Structures are given as structure tokens and as C-alpha cells.
Amino acid sequence: MTTGTTDGNSFDVVVVGGGPAGATVATLLTQGGLRVAVFEREHFPRFHVGESLLPANLRIFDRLGCHHTLRQAGFLIKPGATFYDDYEGREGTTFMFQPTPFQPAFAYNVVRSPFDELLLQHAAHAGVTVYRQYLVQHTRLFPDRVVVRARNTHGEQREVHTSLLVDASGRATFLGTTLGRREPLPDLGKVAIFAHYQGARREPTVPDGNIRIHLVRDGWVWWIPFADGVDSIGCVLHAKVAKARSGSVEALFAEVLASSPRLTEGLASAQRITPVHTTANFSYRITPVVGDRCLAVGDASGFVDPIFSTGVFLAMRSAELAADTILQAFNGQDFSARRLRAYERRLRQGMAPYLTLIRHFYEPAFLDLFFSPHPPAYLFQCVLWVLSGAAFDHRPLWLRSGMGLFFACVACRKATRWATGLPFESRWHW
């Protein structure tokens, strides 16, 4: 199935993958005057994990011109996040987003099947040519063009020529598999297990729409509420934990959920309405992210631990950065890796605060401050700035100095734990 307008078999840009990253970069490039085609191998709508967004997403929706449609879709507003430490028994802590000059104080929890379909349809309406259920099988890079060959579910083949190729294939990492390499991030060999539930009892003291994160013995659990009464619940475990367990994935999932009294109570009368899904070794980097006449966006450029719900935001923001770089490349008719590398540098720079915070989150000393009943307002404002997505593009001096002070406090607390015989080793190695 093909939607949108086409100009034979020649395009300025071909995008492999029609998820949030692919739909975003395709829409922005079309709005910039380029002829763009998207090849999506799956049948939409389809089930997908990654359902909790950040306030920083909303600025991108405004730029795409689809925010009004998203509001009409009725997705549940997410005002913040609530964390529980069910392993060491710390009291829960709630973060409420705060407005900034460039983003609001809320986000959305989205069911990915209609959300992704909405973004892809918006791309088609903007003028993107969308080839649905087309698997890109082969690409050839020449000095003056890229040749892409794809086949649909009926066996029909299509060959198109393009000036530049964008890999938005997600975890399939098309370019990383064919032209580069995919490297697991050290100590992040984790396994995610997840499903949707109906009839769960939501914690009445938690603000409606807040995502809940529960730290448990072998990892952590997410609880994401949706507007229709369905909840997405999943756990992230170290791969070693999963391998050490015998029995089915369903049994392991049930065992992890049962390790938390809060989760046990909330799910007592709930019914699982989807199969239990799994994904393993999901934290990785792709090298290189750019090449001559090609670059990767979203999960195709790498993925990190989802503890702070950054996945969809980082996918769409990387696509936005890529679109700006590609438009500049067309202005200069320079599609070399050297010209495109500015995108990769900007992407790595933007992701740095999140990688730092994720790594510290697995330290007991960090959690002592994170779950403090009387947190220093200034320091927590810095953490909240990162959690909202603002730190990707905006890192003023007060934020950098505040985060430095926060991590210095973590180091002091770690020394205190060591001196008093409390556990101090990082859970990063779970």
C-alpha cells in the first residue's frame, strides 16, 4: 500500500522505518521542500512499547503541526512521575513537571499503536510518499546517489534512487547491521518483560496520569496508565537474573511483580489483555551514526535504559536534528559524512545528561537523596529539568553547577554508606 505523492522512482531522501523518528524526519524534510519516501515494513497499527512521553515532546508536535490532532485523540495527560523503592523500603517520591519558556508542565501517556499511526498519517498528509509493509532488502551507495531496493508482502519489488538515506528502522538498526556495527553498552545487558492490563487498581494518592516506577529486588517495574483504563506494566531485569530463572517468561514476570506488595495489591483484580512481550540487550550504540549520503535516527542510532521515559523523545529529537542537518546539506549539495557529522556530535551532546543520570540512578547513595523526604529544592529542580527533557537543549550555568553539586552530595553519601557498613555498590551491574 502506498500513500502520498510520488515522482516516479526518484526521491531526495528515503527513510527506512515509519515509527516516530521516521515519521518526524520525513514530515520536517517535506515541509522543507524535499521529496521524501518512507518504507515501513510492519503493518500499522501495531503493538509497541515506549508509551510515556516527556514535556519536551510537545514542542516537536507543535513544529510538526500535529499537536491539535494528538489532543483530539484523547491521550492521558501525564503531569509527572512517582517513584517507589520497594526493595529497600524507602518512601515514595513524586516529581511534578514545571513549566518553562519553551515547554509546558505536562506530557502524554500514549498507546503506541494509534500514536504511531497518527504520526505516519500526518507525514502522508504533509506530502511524504509512504510505502507500507515494504521491507528494504538492499542498498547501494554510490558517489552521486543511493539505490534502495524493497519488497512488499505480495512479493512485489521496487527500486528507487535517492540523494540521501535515513535509517529510522528502530532496533532493527538497518545501517548498523549493513554498514556499521552494533555494540551493547557495557553493564546494560538487560531484559524487558511487559504487557497491558485491564482493571488494575491505581494508587489513589498518585496524581492521575503519573507514570509509576517501582524498584524491586532484581530490577525495576514501570506502571503507565492510559485514558481508557488500560495500564502498561513491565519490568527491566539484568540479563543474568533472567538467565538464572527456570520456567516460562510469564512465570518470571509474575514472580517479579509479586515481589512488590504495592504491585500485588494493585494487580489483584486485573486481567492481562495482551501477550507477555520481551526484548533483551536493548541498550546499545551504533557506530558510525553517519556516513556518506546516510545517517541514523532514533533507536537506529542507539538506545539507553528506559528508566526516565526518554525513548520517544530522543527518537523524535534526533529526527528533528537530522532534518535540520539534511536541509543544510541540500542547500550546499554536500552529503559527505564529514558534513553530516555535526548531527552526530549534537546528538551525543544532548544525550549526555541522561546517560549520566541513568548511571547514577543505580547507586544506593543516589537513591538516598532521590527519595529524600525533604529534598533540597534547588537540587531537585536540576533533576526535574533533566527528567522533563529540557536538558537536551538547555543547560544553563545554574543547571550545570546544580547537577555538579548534586553528584558531589551523592559521592559524600556513598562514603558515609561505606563507613557505616551499608551497601554502596552500584545496581548498574544488576
C-alpha positions in Angstrom: 0.0 0.0 0.0 1.3 3.4 -0.9 0.1 6.8 0.3 1.2 10.3 -0.6 2.6 11.8 -3.7 5.3 10.2 -5.8 7.6 11.4 -8.6 8.5 8.1 -10.3 11.3 6.2 -8.5 13.4 9.2 -7.6 13.4 11.0 -4.2 15.6 13.5 -2.5 15.5 11.4 0.7 14.4 7.8 1.5 13.6 7.0 5.1 13.7 3.3 6.3 11.1 3.0 9.0 7.9 4.8 9.8 7.9 4.9 13.6 8.1 8.3 15.5 11.6 9.0 14.4 11.0 8.1 10.7 7.7 10.0 10.5 9.2 13.0 12.2 12.2 13.4 9.9 10.1 12.7 6.8 7.5 15.3 7.7 10.1 18.0 8.5 12.0 17.3 5.3 8.8 17.5 3.3 7.9 20.8 5.0 11.4 22.0 4.0 10.6 21.3 0.3 12.2 17.9 -0.3 10.7 14.9 -2.0 10.6 12.1 0.7 9.6 8.5 0.7 9.2 6.2 3.8 9.4 2.4 3.6 7.8 0.8 6.6 8.0 -3.0 6.9 5.3 -3.6 9.5 1.5 -3.4 9.3 0.2 -0.4 11.2 -1.2 0.0 13.7 0.9 -2.4 15.7 1.8 -3.0 19.4 4.9 -1.2 20.6 6.5 -0.4 23.9 7.6 3.1 24.9 4.4 4.8 25.9 5.3 7.6 28.3 6.4 10.9 26.8 8.2 14.0 28.1 7.1 17.6 28.1 9.9 18.3 25.6 8.0 16.1 23.1 5.2 18.8 22.8 7.4 21.4 21.2 8.2 18.9 18.5 4.4 18.2 18.0 3.9 21.9 17.5 6.6 22.1 14.9 5.2 19.1 13.1 1.7 20.6 13.1 0.1 17.6 14.7 -0.4 18.7 18.3 -4.1 19.5 17.8 -4.8 16.1 16.3 -3.0 14.5 19.3 -5.1 16.4 21.7 -8.2 15.2 19.9 -7.0 11.6 20.2 -7.7 11.8 23.9 -4.3 10.5 25.2 -4.0 10.7 29.0 -2.2 13.8 30.3 1.0 13.0 32.3 1.8 15.6 34.9 4.8 13.9 36.4 6.3 10.7 37.8 6.2 8.8 41.0 9.0 6.5 42.2 8.9 3.8 44.9 11.7 1.8 46.3 10.0 -1.5 47.2 13.4 -3.2 47.6 15.0 -1.1 50.5 11.7 0.3 51.7 12.2 4.0 51.1 9.1 6.2 51.0 7.8 7.1 47.6 8.7 10.4 45.9 6.7 12.3 43.3 8.0 14.7 40.7 5.6 17.2 39.0 6.8 18.8 35.8 7.2 22.6 35.9 6.6 25.0 33.0 9.5 26.6 31.2 9.6 29.3 28.5 9.9 26.6 25.9 7.8 23.6 27.1 4.6 23.1 29.2 4.3 21.3 32.6 2.8 18.1 31.2 3.3 15.3 28.7 1.1 12.4 27.5 0.9 8.7 28.0 0.1 7.2 24.6 -0.9 3.8 23.4 1.7 3.4 20.7 -0.4 1.7 18.0 -2.7 4.8 17.4 0.1 7.2 18.3 2.5 5.9 15.7 -0.3 5.6 13.1 -1.3 9.2 13.7 2.3 10.4 13.1 2.7 8.3 10.0 -0.7 9.5 8.6 0.4 13.1 9.3 3.5 12.6 7.3 1.5 11.3 4.4 -0.9 14.3 4.6 2.2 16.5 4.5 3.2 15.0 1.2 5.5 12.2 2.2 5.2 9.1 0.0 4.6 6.2 2.4 5.2 2.6 1.3 3.6 0.4 3.9 4.6 -3.2 4.5 7.7 -2.8 2.4 10.9 -4.4 3.6 14.1 -2.7 2.5 16.4 -5.6 1.4 19.3 -3.9 -0.1 21.0 -0.5 -0.5 23.9 0.5 -2.7 25.8 3.7 -2.0 27.4 5.5 -5.0 29.3 8.8 -5.1 26.3 10.5 -6.7 23.2 8.6 -5.3 21.8 5.8 -3.2 19.9 2.9 -4.7 17.3 1.3 -2.4 15.6 -2.0 -3.2 12.5 -3.0 -1.2 9.8 -5.8 -1.5 6.3 -5.8 -0.1 4.3 -8.6 1.4 3.0 -9.6 -2.0 6.5 -10.1 -3.4 6.5 -7.0 -5.5 9.8 -5.3 -5.7 10.5 -1.6 -6.0 13.8 0.1 -6.7 14.2 3.8 -6.0 17.1 6.3 -6.3 17.7 9.0 -3.6 20.3 11.5 -2.7 20.4 10.5 0.9 19.2 7.6 3.1 17.9 7.9 6.7 17.8 4.8 8.8 14.8 5.0 11.2 14.4 1.3 11.4 14.5 1.2 15.2 16.0 -1.8 16.9 16.5 -3.5 13.5 19.3 -0.9 13.0 19.5 -1.3 9.3 22.6 0.7 8.7 24.3 -0.5 11.8 23.8 -4.0 10.6 24.8 -3.5 7.0 27.4 -0.6 7.1 28.5 -0.3 10.7 28.3 -2.2 13.9 26.0 -2.5 16.9 27.8 -2.5 20.2 26.0 -3.4 23.5 26.5 -0.8 26.2 28.7 -2.1 29.0 26.9 -3.5 32.0 23.5 -2.7 30.4 22.7 -6.3 29.2 19.1 -6.1 30.4 15.8 -7.8 29.6 12.4 -6.1 29.5 9.2 -8.0 30.0 5.9 -6.2 29.6 2.1 -6.5 28.9 -1.1 -4.5 29.1 -3.7 -5.0 31.9 -7.3 -4.1 32.3 -9.0 -3.5 35.7 -5.9 -2.7 37.8 -6.3 -0.6 40.9 -4.4 2.6 40.5 -2.9 4.1 43.6 -5.3 6.9 44.7 -2.5 9.0 46.2 -0.7 9.2 42.9 -1.7 12.1 40.6 -3.8 10.8 37.7 -1.6 10.2 34.7 1.7 9.9 36.5 3.9 7.1 35.5 5.0 4.9 38.4 8.4 3.4 38.8 8.9 0.6 41.4 12.4 -0.5 42.3 12.4 -4.2 43.2 15.0 -6.8 44.1 16.1 -7.8 40.6 15.4 -4.5 38.7 12.6 -2.1 38.4 9.0 -2.1 37.2 7.1 0.6 35.2 3.3 1.2 35.5 1.9 3.5 32.8 -1.8 4.4 32.9 -3.8 5.1 29.8 -7.0 7.1 29.3 -9.2 4.0 28.6 -8.5 2.3 31.9 -5.8 0.1 30.5 -2.3 0.1 32.1 1.1 -0.8 30.6 3.1 -2.7 33.1 6.6 -4.1 32.6 9.9 -4.9 34.3 13.5 -4.4 33.4 15.9 -7.0 34.7 19.6 -7.7 34.3 20.1 -10.5 31.7 21.9 -12.6 34.3 18.8 -12.6 36.5 16.6 -13.8 33.7 19.1 -16.5 32.6 19.3 -17.8 36.2 15.5 -18.4 36.3 13.9 -21.5 35.0 10.3 -21.8 33.6 8.4 -19.5 31.3 8.7 -15.8 30.7 5.1 -15.4 32.1 6.2 -17.1 35.3 9.2 -14.9 35.7 7.1 -11.8 35.0 4.6 -12.9 37.7 7.4 -13.5 40.2 8.9 -10.1 39.7 5.5 -8.3 40.1 4.8 -10.4 43.2 8.0 -9.1 44.8 6.3 -5.8 45.4 3.3 -5.6 47.9 2.1 -2.4 46.2 2.1 -4.1 42.8 0.5 -7.2 44.2 -2.4 -5.2 45.7 -2.9 -3.1 42.6 -3.0 -6.0 40.2 -5.1 -8.3 42.4 -8.2 -8.0 40.3 -6.5 -7.1 37.0 -6.7 -9.1 33.8 -3.8 -9.3 31.3 -5.2 -8.4 27.9 -2.1 -8.8 25.7 0.6 -11.5 25.4 3.7 -11.0 27.5 6.3 -9.4 25.3 10.1 -9.5 25.8 13.1 -7.7 24.5 16.7 -8.4 25.5 20.0 -6.5 25.4 18.1 -3.3 24.4 20.9 -0.8 25.4 23.4 -0.4 22.5 25.2 2.2 20.4 25.6 2.2 16.7 28.9 3.3 15.1 29.1 5.2 12.9 25.8 7.1 13.1 26.6 8.9 9.9 28.3 8.0 6.6 28.5 9.4 3.1 24.9 10.0 2.0 23.4 8.3 5.0 22.6 8.7 8.7 20.6 7.0 11.5 18.0 8.5 13.8 16.0 7.3 16.8 16.6 3.7 18.1 18.6 3.0 14.9 21.3 5.3 16.2 21.3 3.7 19.7 19.2 3.2 22.8 19.7 3.5 26.5 17.9 2.3 29.7 14.3 3.5 29.6 14.1 4.3 33.3 13.3 8.0 32.7 10.9 7.6 29.6 13.3 9.3 27.2 12.9 6.8 24.3 10.3 8.5 22.1 11.6 12.0 22.9 15.2 11.1 22.0 13.9 9.4 18.8 11.9 12.5 17.7 14.5 15.0 18.8 17.2 13.1 16.9 15.0 13.1 13.9 14.5 16.9 14.3 18.2 17.5 14.5 18.8 15.2 11.5 16.2 17.1 9.4 17.9 20.4 10.1 21.3 19.0 9.1 19.9 17.3 6.0 18.3 20.5 4.8 21.6 22.4 5.3 23.3 19.6 3.3 20.9 20.0 0.4 21.5 23.8 0.4 25.2 23.1 0.0 24.8 19.9 -2.1 27.3 18.2 0.3 26.2 14.8 1.5 29.5 13.6 2.9 29.9 12.0 6.3 32.1 15.0 7.2 29.2 17.4 6.5 26.7 15.2 8.4 28.8 14.6 11.4 27.6 17.8 13.0 24.3 16.0 13.6 26.1 13.1 15.4 28.0 15.5 17.7 24.9 17.4 18.6 23.0 14.1 19.3 25.8 12.8 21.6 26.0 16.1 23.4 22.2 16.2 24.0 22.1 12.7 25.3 25.0 13.1 27.8 22.9 14.4 30.8 20.5 11.4 30.5 23.3 8.8 30.4 24.9 10.4 33.5 21.6 10.5 35.4 20.8 6.9 34.4 24.1 5.6 35.6 23.8 7.4 38.9 20.3 6.2 39.4 21.5 2.7 40.1 23.6 3.8 43.0 22.1 3.4 46.5 23.7 6.7 47.6 21.9 8.5 44.7 18.6 6.9 45.8 19.1 8.2 49.4 19.0 11.7 48.0 16.4 11.0 45.3 14.0 9.6 47.8 14.7 12.2 50.5 11.5 13.2 52.3 12.9 16.8 52.4 14.9 17.3 49.3 16.8 20.5 48.6 14.5 22.4 46.2 17.4 23.7 44.1 19.0 20.3 43.6 15.7 18.7 42.7 14.8 21.4 40.3 18.0 20.4 38.4 17.0 16.8 38.4 13.5 17.7 37.2 14.9 19.8 34.4 16.6 16.7 33.1 13.6 14.4 33.6 11.4 16.8 31.6 13.7 16.6 28.6 14.7 20.3 28.9 18.4 19.4 29.5 18.8 18.1 25.9 18.9 21.6 24.5 19.1 23.9 27.5 21.9 23.5 30.1 22.4 26.9 31.7 25.1 27.6 34.3 22.7 27.1 37.2 21.8 23.6 36.0 25.4 22.5 35.4 26.5 23.8 38.8 23.5 22.3 40.5 24.0 18.9 38.9 27.6 19.0 39.9 26.7 19.8 43.5 24.0 17.0 43.5 26.6 14.4 42.3 29.1 15.7 44.9 26.4 15.1 47.6 26.0 11.6 46.1 29.7 10.9 46.5 29.6 12.1 50.1 26.7 9.9 50.8 28.4 6.9 49.2 31.4 7.4 51.5 29.0 7.5 54.5 27.4 4.3 53.4 30.8 2.6 53.1 31.9 3.9 56.5 28.8 2.7 58.2 28.7 -0.7 56.6 25.6 0.0 54.4 25.5 -1.3 50.8 27.1 1.2 48.5 27.9 -0.7 45.2 26.0 0.4 42.1 23.0 -1.5 40.9 24.2 -0.7 37.4 25.7 -4.2 37.4 22.4 -6.0 38.3 
